[in-house]
Amino acid sequence: MKRIAFIALAIVLMTSCKDKAYHKYKCYEPVYSDAETFRTPANFESSKTISQNGNIYFKDNYLFVVEPNKGIHFIDNNNPENPINTGFLNVKGTSGLAIKGNYLYITALVDLVIVDVSSFANPVEVKRVEEAFPMALPLMAKNYPTKTIDKSLGIVVDWKVVETKEDVNESPVWTGCWNCETFALNSFTSSTVGGGSVGTSGSYAQMTILGDYLYVIDNWQLRPFDISNPTNPNEGEPSYLSWDVETIFPYENYLYMGTTTGMMIYNTTNPSAPQWEGAIS
């Protein structure tokens, strides 16, 4: 009887230990900002050292270099042998940009920000489309999972790496993007679309302009915005993408989207609703 009782106790203890088993790992903890602070109007400041390259854009002999999540460096490249960093446009959450005419369009996390750049020495925010991209999150340096996001706490503007432990039966929640560390850009692609009014973007651009439309890659969607009225973008019909898109490039009436495994081609016969044309893998 004592032997049976001992075995039963051992089973209970083993089961209890199993129930309390944990594993430790690194993950991202969201850093929140209240909406009012996040939406502080874009401010043009004195030049800063570029600490992290994001997308690069070229227009009218100026380079525009994204500092991910922070803003855009304005660089006078009229003398390529001596480029001059002329200032920094502070826009919280910046991830990408495109320019047409006198207007700079910026994806700033959940918002689309429009800046008048008729003077590169004095850019001024003129419009903000709030919650244009409600699922947008800051770029990540590593492929860590994220802790659960609570939107009632504000807008996620950054990540903090923490070590956490969880029950082995629980799985971390993944809400980030794969291979985000590859977003640092060093090369250019060129476009003749739109004449001299549209700039040239870096090779990993997530937004582009074709004619009177701004096209933005938003997770698994291609989002078209009619910008014929530059400060009042009107969204068309999103196209759902089957592959994970890294970059978008316009040519003639087509949009070419580079993915992790090939390229997708969409036609813009109806620019407000791009349609699948084909793919190369």
Buried (B, 14 or more C-beta within 10 A) or exposed (E): EEEEEEEEEEEEEEEEEEEEEEEEEEBBBBBBBEEEEBBEEBEBEEEBEBEBBBBBBBBEEBBBBBBBBBBBBBBBBEEEEEBEBBBBBBBBBBBBBBBBBBBBBBBBBBBBBBBBBEEBEEBEBBBBBEEBBEEBBBBBEEEBBBBEBEEEEBBBBBBEEEEBEEEEEEEBEEBBBEEBEEBBBEEBBEBEBBEEBBBBBBBBBBBBBBBBBBBBBBBBBBBBBBBEEBEEBEBBEBBEBEBBBBBBBBBEBBBBBBBEEEBBBBBBEEBBBBEEBEBEE
